[in-house]
């Protein structure tokens, strides 16, 4: 599509309110990965001056933030909204996550991709014992942890994992990590896709490495996949 054609598509957006549709197109482009001004202009088809003006305005409201390299990334405002606003995935996940906690005795989290981070949008903890607590709204990195591996396997994000490792995640539907994000912590994660095949979230079990050794995937992978299949059948 020519750049002028892209501009026409944005200008005739679904809401009929040009500035809103253009702003949403900017957010959607950055949700797929951090973007410089040039990259963002190319991705949206908007002129550089318009792109800069709207992205800067979104930055004022913390919907976007600047990285150290000067690119735009999804900001904390959207993460807060995602963490507090109910969604079909979150509402369907909560009872399934509670059952998974009772089965495993470990902590269970649901993550969504938020630009250059993953955000915990739901979490259920066991009533007692040593646990791994991830507060809802927490933004975690995409360069370590089992959930980060799953996102990297299904999304074009910049991550340090090998192609062989990511192919294994896609084949088994499981990513695992041991003593990586935190010493003494292990986890196993699996993707949650909707009926259209889009990656909506990542479901994780995490706990002390001592309890999940030697392989979190071998320990609780079957139970996690069963829970994920149930969740995907309901969204």
Steps between C-alpha positions, in 0.01 A plus 500: 500500500632842408561750779220726369263204505592431862426859589158472339421187700593670827311816407186295434524301821214307656393767750490787249699713744831547324718590799367205702549248221850629435588481869373143522700404191812634673427302818436182301824540307704546818322210672676279245840628610685824581511746210715798407327798340597380154383144567175624652429726204564212259284259704200733518536679169475834679726799424796528737379833640153360577651184647729699727220732614262216590764274656627788714143572616452134590829517689366786714219269615747214564336288233839500327848540644844553349770236532863588570562467126232759427239262358140494618368213709167422664473696824375412849154653452387222266640240737299646787186501289559141391558391857183659636254469212322165471546309176354180364836325534559614858147419616512156338848436640434572867310181595735289287801659670349434842456132413860487377622647830307235696645227279863613510529697824698757303439858384324557167522812285351629176715736292422723206754656263535875556756638258848418624372338821253238614241604756339278761125550449381228738658296778384237749708394798474191721365570849823405677857388454798646318374664181607726217283810515463712186266793568241577234628790292866398530700556182768238444773475236486303178861382510463240776242274656276228357219738402751715309603191302141431404441857384823488300395171338177649365573872463775689309664649807868561569605223740826310565357149463631268230288397203537138610362580844207697358420221257486261797253734669279500191520121472423421864294815579712534813778735603692456824765682700702415811682755716482751216278798584571450871736263678300219658200553269379269224203517268324339207276686254270433206331720237130588500358548150148607411277327244660705221845373596619830646726491804301664779701419812745264667401280794774416751568288806787621718652398828821414686758328281545234766138386456491519121839339434648368284251611233193718565355379169531136607361581843185690405495526119211258447282677755585839350414388147170355619412831667604695188285281275199559724561874499539515122172312458323779692635811328 
